[in-house]
């Protein structure tokens, strides 16, 4: 790490934010995934996980990004989830919710 970069602000510039948004739009387009589909997917993931764990829903986030494929020849869409787990549910809680 460069010594002087250590003192620079860690804030993202508007250019960096715009670049990140554009990359996300391109990824969504290449994966042929609409924002509505991604929201439905997030809702279902949250619903299933909530049966087993308590989740901080405010910080729950699922995004579509890209990652290298297995042989590293190209970028492929990847689903990345940030799921802050507050507490695991006990087996009896899980079984009671199924009835």
N, CA, C and O atoms as a DFTB+ gen file, in Angstrom:
396 C
 N C O
     1  1       0.855      -1.180       0.000
     2  2       0.000       0.000       0.000
     3  2       0.894       1.235       0.000
     4  3       1.873       1.303       0.743
     5  1       0.562       2.170      -0.806
     6  2       1.285       3.416      -0.868
     7  2       1.025       4.218       0.404
     8  3      -0.120       4.339       0.840
     9  1       2.072       4.759       0.992
    10  2       1.951       5.482       2.254
    11  2       0.977       6.646       2.171
    12  3       0.187       6.849       3.093
    13  1       1.014       7.413       1.093
    14  2       0.161       8.596       0.971
    15  2      -1.295       8.225       0.689
    16  3      -2.199       8.965       1.075
    17  1      -1.537       7.107       0.032
    18  2      -2.910       6.660      -0.203
    19  2      -3.624       6.312       1.090
    20  3      -4.853       6.330       1.153
    21  1      -2.849       5.994       2.123
    22  2      -3.438       5.656       3.414
    23  2      -4.237       6.831       3.972
    24  3      -5.247       6.622       4.644
    25  1      -3.804       8.058       3.705
    26  2      -4.453       9.242       4.253
    27  2      -5.554       9.803       3.369
    28  3      -6.270      10.720       3.774
    29  1      -5.694       9.273       2.189
    30  2      -6.742       9.740       1.293
    31  2      -8.102       9.283       1.788
    32  3      -8.217       8.283       2.496
    33  1      -9.112      10.017       1.412
    34  2     -10.476       9.674       1.801
    35  2     -10.884       8.360       1.160
    36  3     -10.544       8.091       0.008
    37  1     -11.618       7.539       1.913
    38  2     -12.091       6.251       1.406
    39  2     -13.437       6.382       0.692
    40  3     -13.982       5.389       0.211
    41  1     -13.970       7.592       0.623
    42  2     -15.260       7.801      -0.019
    43  2     -15.164       7.532      -1.515
    44  3     -14.175       7.858      -2.171
    45  1     -16.233       6.925      -2.028
    46  2     -16.289       6.684      -3.464
    47  2     -16.664       7.976      -4.176
    48  3     -17.519       8.727      -3.708
    49  1     -16.031       8.223      -5.287
    50  2     -16.395       9.387      -6.075
    51  2     -17.661       9.075      -6.863
    52  3     -18.039       7.914      -7.017
    53  1     -18.307      10.122      -7.357
    54  2     -19.518       9.899      -8.159
    55  2     -19.170       9.116      -9.424
    56  3     -19.996       8.362      -9.940
    57  1     -17.952       9.296      -9.918
    58  2     -17.507       8.540     -11.092
    59  2     -17.459       7.044     -10.774
    60  3     -17.890       6.220     -11.580
    61  1     -16.937       6.702      -9.606
    62  2     -16.852       5.296      -9.207
    63  2     -18.239       4.695      -9.006
    64  3     -18.486       3.551      -9.388
    65  1     -19.134       5.463      -8.412
    66  2     -20.499       4.984      -8.200
    67  2     -21.204       4.761      -9.533
    68  3     -21.889       3.755      -9.717
    69  1     -21.038       5.690     -10.454
    70  2     -21.659       5.561     -11.773
    71  2     -21.087       4.350     -12.521
    72  3     -21.824       3.621     -13.184
    73  1     -19.796       4.147     -12.411
    74  2     -19.156       2.998     -13.059
    75  2     -19.707       1.692     -12.484
    76  3     -19.988       0.755     -13.231
    77  1     -19.861       1.629     -11.164
    78  2     -20.398       0.426     -10.527
    79  2     -21.839       0.170     -10.962
    80  3     -22.212      -0.972     -11.233
    81  1     -22.650       1.226     -11.030
    82  2     -24.045       1.067     -11.474
    83  2     -24.108       0.574     -12.914
    84  3     -24.910      -0.301     -13.240
    85  1     -23.274       1.125     -13.763
    86  2     -23.243       0.699     -15.157
    87  2     -22.831      -0.763     -15.268
    88  3     -23.404      -1.510     -16.060
    89  1     -21.846      -1.176     -14.484
    90  2     -21.434      -2.574     -14.498
    91  2     -22.586      -3.481     -14.075
    92  3     -22.781      -4.545     -14.662
    93  1     -23.349      -3.071     -13.065
    94  2     -24.492      -3.867     -12.616
    95  2     -25.557      -3.955     -13.698
    96  3     -26.147      -5.016     -13.906
    97  1     -25.807      -2.850     -14.386
    98  2     -26.790      -2.856     -15.473
    99  2     -26.347      -3.819     -16.575
   100  3     -27.157      -4.582     -17.102
   101  1     -25.076      -3.779     -16.915
   102  2     -24.554      -4.669     -17.957
   103  2     -24.641      -6.133     -17.532
   104  3     -24.968      -6.999     -18.343
   105  1     -24.353      -6.403     -16.279
   106  2     -24.440      -7.770     -15.779
   107  2     -25.879      -8.258     -15.841
   108  3     -26.144      -9.375     -16.286
   109  1     -26.818      -7.413     -15.390
   110  2     -28.233      -7.777     -15.423
   111  2     -28.674      -8.034     -16.865
   112  3     -29.411      -8.980     -17.141
   113  1     -28.217      -7.187     -17.768
   114  2     -28.590      -7.339     -19.169
   115  2     -28.038      -8.642     -19.751
   116  3     -28.754      -9.377     -20.431
   117  1     -26.776      -8.918     -19.482
   118  2     -26.154     -10.138     -20.008
   119  2     -26.787     -11.387     -19.420
   120  3     -26.888     -12.408     -20.099
   121  1     -27.212     -11.320     -18.174
   122  2     -27.830     -12.476     -17.521
   123  2     -29.313     -12.571     -17.855
   124  3     -29.978     -13.543     -17.497
   125  1     -29.828     -11.554     -18.546
   126  2     -31.237     -11.505     -18.917
   127  2     -32.140     -11.585     -17.679
   128  3     -33.115     -12.336     -17.655
   129  1     -31.795     -10.790     -16.647
   130  2     -32.524     -10.769     -15.384
   131  2     -33.076      -9.363     -15.167
   132  3     -32.324      -8.390     -15.136
   133  1     -34.388      -9.267     -15.017
   134  2     -35.000      -7.968     -14.760
   135  2     -34.913      -7.636     -13.276
   136  3     -34.779      -8.538     -12.450
   137  1     -34.988      -6.357     -12.928
   138  2     -35.003      -5.979     -11.507
   139  2     -36.159      -6.622     -10.748
   140  3     -36.021      -6.959      -9.572
   141  1     -37.295      -6.794     -11.415
   142  2     -38.448      -7.430     -10.777
   143  2     -38.133      -8.887     -10.424
   144  3     -38.487      -9.365      -9.346
   145  1     -37.465      -9.582     -11.346
   146  2     -37.091     -10.978     -11.098
   147  2     -36.143     -11.063      -9.910
   148  3     -36.296     -11.932      -9.052
   149  1     -35.168     -10.167      -9.859
   150  2     -34.205     -10.170      -8.762
   151  2     -34.904      -9.900      -7.428
   152  3     -34.549     -10.506      -6.417
   153  1     -35.885      -9.005      -7.410
   154  2     -36.642      -8.725      -6.186
   155  2     -37.458      -9.947      -5.761
   156  3     -37.541     -10.251      -4.571
   157  1     -38.059     -10.648      -6.720
   158  2     -38.802     -11.876      -6.398
   159  2     -37.857     -12.921      -5.806
   160  3     -38.197     -13.592      -4.832
   161  1     -36.685     -13.053      -6.393
   162  2     -35.689     -14.002      -5.922
   163  2     -35.254     -13.662      -4.493
   164  3     -35.148     -14.542      -3.639
   165  1     -35.007     -12.380      -4.250
   166  2     -34.621     -11.943      -2.910
   167  2     -35.708     -12.265      -1.898
   168  3     -35.418     -12.727      -0.795
   169  1     -36.958     -12.022      -2.269
   170  2     -38.078     -12.298      -1.375
   171  2     -38.180     -13.776      -1.028
   172  3     -38.416     -14.131       0.127
   173  1     -38.004     -14.631      -2.017
   174  2     -38.096     -16.065      -1.774
   175  2     -36.918     -16.578      -0.954
   176  3     -37.091     -17.441      -0.094
   177  1     -35.727     -16.054      -1.213
   178  2     -34.564     -16.441      -0.411
   179  2     -34.789     -16.044       1.042
   180  3     -34.533     -16.830       1.954
   181  1     -35.265     -14.829       1.250
   182  2     -35.541     -14.344       2.601
   183  2     -36.599     -15.205       3.286
   184  3     -36.464     -15.539       4.463
   185  1     -37.643     -15.561       2.555
   186  2     -38.724     -16.378       3.109
   187  2     -38.217     -17.748       3.561
   188  3     -38.552     -18.203       4.654
   189  1     -37.424     -18.398       2.736
   190  2     -36.907     -19.732       3.074
   191  2     -35.942     -19.651       4.255
   192  3     -36.059     -20.430       5.201
   193  1     -35.000     -18.725       4.210
   194  2     -34.020     -18.625       5.281
   195  2     -34.649     -18.237       6.612
   196  3     -34.175     -18.648       7.671
   197  1     -35.721     -17.442       6.560
   198  2     -36.394     -16.998       7.779
   199  2     -37.032     -18.155       8.538
   200  3     -37.332     -18.018       9.724
   201  1     -37.239     -19.267       7.894
   202  2     -37.772     -20.451       8.577
   203  2     -36.747     -21.032       9.543
   204  3     -37.114     -21.670      10.530
   205  1     -35.463     -20.814       9.265
   206  2     -34.390     -21.445      10.023
   207  2     -33.559     -20.483      10.862
   208  3     -32.976     -20.885      11.870
   209  1     -33.498     -19.222      10.459
   210  2     -32.676     -18.245      11.182
   211  2     -33.395     -16.905      11.239
   212  3     -34.244     -16.603      10.400
   213  1     -33.044     -16.108      12.239
   214  2     -33.542     -14.736      12.299
   215  2     -32.547     -13.866      11.546
   216  3     -31.346     -13.896      11.815
   217  1     -33.061     -13.096      10.607
   218  2     -32.223     -12.297       9.715
   219  2     -32.489     -10.818       9.933
   220  3     -33.635     -10.406      10.111
   221  1     -31.436     -10.028       9.918
   222  2     -31.573      -8.575       9.940
   223  2     -31.980      -8.150       8.529
   224  3     -31.138      -8.028       7.640
   225  1     -33.265      -7.930       8.339
   226  2     -33.790      -7.668       6.996
   227  2     -33.337      -6.329       6.429
   228  3     -33.297      -6.160       5.210
   229  1     -32.997      -5.378       7.289
   230  2     -32.545      -4.066       6.799
   231  2     -31.217      -4.179       6.064
   232  3     -30.978      -3.459       5.094
   233  1     -30.354      -5.082       6.522
   234  2     -29.034      -5.229       5.911
   235  2     -28.948      -6.406       4.949
   236  3     -27.886      -6.667       4.383
   237  1     -30.057      -7.119       4.759
   238  2     -30.114      -8.251       3.828
   239  2     -29.993      -7.719       2.405
   240  3     -30.710      -6.796       2.018
   241  1     -29.092      -8.299       1.633
   242  2     -28.894      -7.804       0.280
   243  2     -28.482      -8.953      -0.640
   244  3     -27.636      -9.776      -0.289
   245  1     -29.084      -8.992      -1.802
   246  2     -28.727      -9.960      -2.836
   247  2     -28.460      -9.163      -4.103
   248  3     -29.288      -8.357      -4.525
   249  1     -27.307      -9.392      -4.702
   250  2     -26.969      -8.674      -5.929
   251  2     -26.477      -9.655      -6.983
   252  3     -26.004     -10.750      -6.676
   253  1     -26.601      -9.239      -8.197
   254  2     -26.086     -10.002      -9.315
   255  2     -24.792      -9.336      -9.746
   256  3     -24.760      -8.134     -10.008
   257  1     -23.746     -10.106      -9.818
   258  2     -22.445      -9.578     -10.204
   259  2     -21.821     -10.547     -11.200
   260  3     -22.513     -11.411     -11.740
   261  1     -20.556     -10.418     -11.444
   262  2     -19.903     -11.366     -12.352
   263  2     -18.684     -11.963     -11.672
   264  3     -18.089     -11.367     -10.774
   265  1     -18.333     -13.150     -12.124
   266  2     -17.174     -13.867     -11.604
   267  2     -16.581     -14.667     -12.748
   268  3     -17.285     -14.996     -13.703
   269  1     -15.302     -14.985     -12.665
   270  2     -14.701     -15.801     -13.717
   271  2     -15.298     -17.208     -13.698
   272  3     -15.589     -17.754     -12.634
   273  1     -15.475     -17.787     -14.887
   274  2     -15.973     -19.162     -14.928
   275  2     -14.873     -20.109     -14.456
   276  3     -13.761     -19.673     -14.155
   277  1     -15.181     -21.395     -14.391
   278  2     -14.254     -22.371     -13.809
   279  2     -12.888     -22.397     -14.484
   280  3     -11.870     -22.551     -13.810
   281  1     -12.855     -22.250     -15.796
   282  2     -11.558     -22.295     -16.478
   283  2     -10.946     -20.908     -16.670
   284  3      -9.871     -20.774     -17.256
   285  1     -11.643     -19.866     -16.169
   286  2     -11.095     -18.517     -16.205
   287  2     -11.101     -17.844     -17.559
   288  3     -10.432     -16.827     -17.739
   289  1     -11.843     -18.387     -18.524
   290  2     -11.816     -17.827     -19.872
   291  2     -12.769     -16.651     -20.062
   292  3     -12.570     -15.831     -20.959
   293  1     -13.809     -16.562     -19.220
   294  2     -14.748     -15.451     -19.378
   295  2     -15.476     -15.191     -18.069
   296  3     -15.419     -16.000     -17.143
   297  1     -16.156     -14.062     -18.002
   298  2     -16.956     -13.684     -16.838
   299  2     -18.365     -14.255     -16.994
   300  3     -18.933     -14.235     -18.086
   301  1     -18.920     -14.760     -15.903
   302  2     -20.278     -15.296     -15.896
   303  2     -21.051     -14.629     -14.751
   304  3     -20.447     -14.188     -13.774
   305  1     -22.381     -14.554     -14.866
   306  2     -23.164     -13.957     -13.782
   307  2     -23.022     -14.766     -12.497
   308  3     -22.933     -15.994     -12.526
   309  1     -23.002     -14.053     -11.364
   310  2     -22.917     -14.699     -10.055
   311  2     -23.867     -13.986      -9.102
   312  3     -23.932     -12.757      -9.084
   313  1     -24.589     -14.744      -8.329
   314  2     -25.501     -14.203      -7.334
   315  2     -24.739     -14.124      -6.016
   316  3     -24.215     -15.127      -5.533
   317  1     -24.682     -12.922      -5.437
   318  2     -23.954     -12.711      -4.194
   319  2     -24.943     -12.234      -3.143
   320  3     -25.702     -11.291      -3.370
   321  1     -24.927     -12.895      -1.990
   322  2     -25.873     -12.553      -0.932
   323  2     -25.120     -12.143       0.329
   324  3     -24.154     -12.788       0.738
   325  1     -25.588     -11.058       0.931
   326  2     -25.109     -10.617       2.236
   327  2     -26.286     -10.824       3.179
   328  3     -27.262     -10.076       3.138
   329  1     -26.188     -11.846       4.032
   330  2     -27.307     -12.238       4.883
   331  2     -26.866     -12.168       6.343
   332  3     -26.295     -13.127       6.862
   333  1     -27.122     -11.048       7.006
   334  2     -26.727     -10.931       8.410
   335  2     -27.646     -11.751       9.312
   336  3     -28.815     -11.410       9.496
   337  1     -27.113     -12.823       9.866
   338  2     -27.885     -13.722      10.727
   339  2     -27.789     -13.220      12.162
   340  3     -26.702     -13.084      12.723
   341  1     -28.952     -12.952      12.736
   342  2     -29.000     -12.464      14.109
   343  2     -28.988     -13.625      15.098
   344  3     -28.339     -13.559      16.141
   345  1     -29.720     -14.695      14.755
   346  2     -29.820     -15.826      15.669
   347  2     -30.327     -17.047      14.917
   348  3     -31.170     -16.938      14.026
   349  1     -29.803     -18.210      15.287
   350  2     -30.283     -19.468      14.727
   351  2     -31.547     -19.863      15.484
   352  3     -31.634     -19.651      16.694
   353  1     -32.516     -20.429      14.795
   354  2     -33.737     -20.896      15.449
   355  2     -33.512     -22.307      15.982
   356  3     -32.757     -23.090      15.407
   357  1     -34.178     -22.615      17.089
   358  2     -34.093     -23.953      17.682
   359  2     -34.950     -24.906      16.857
   360  3     -35.925     -24.484      16.236
   361  1     -34.591     -26.187      16.848
   362  2     -35.360     -27.168      16.058
   363  2     -36.852     -27.161      16.373
   364  3     -37.674     -27.319      15.470
   365  1     -37.211     -26.981      17.644
   366  2     -38.639     -26.982      17.985
   367  2     -39.357     -25.763      17.400
   368  3     -40.542     -25.848      17.080
   369  1     -38.660     -24.631      17.253
   370  2     -39.253     -23.451      16.614
   371  2     -39.518     -23.729      15.133
   372  3     -40.550     -23.344      14.584
   373  1     -38.570     -24.398      14.516
   374  2     -38.693     -24.714      13.093
   375  2     -39.857     -25.679      12.881
   376  3     -40.665     -25.492      11.971
   377  1     -39.940     -26.699      13.713
   378  2     -41.008     -27.691      13.582
   379  2     -42.381     -27.085      13.859
   380  3     -43.359     -27.463      13.214
   381  1     -42.472     -26.151      14.808
   382  2     -43.746     -25.492      15.104
   383  2     -44.221     -24.629      13.944
   384  3     -45.424     -24.499      13.720
   385  1     -43.294     -24.044      13.211
   386  2     -43.658     -23.204      12.067
   387  2     -44.144     -24.025      10.885
   388  3     -44.837     -23.496      10.015
   389  1     -43.802     -25.291      10.833
   390  2     -44.207     -26.143       9.710
   391  2     -45.638     -26.644       9.857
   392  3     -46.263     -27.034       8.871
   393  1     -46.163     -26.637      11.088
   394  2     -47.518     -27.171      11.340
   395  2     -48.577     -26.195      10.963
   396  3     -49.764     -26.485      11.110
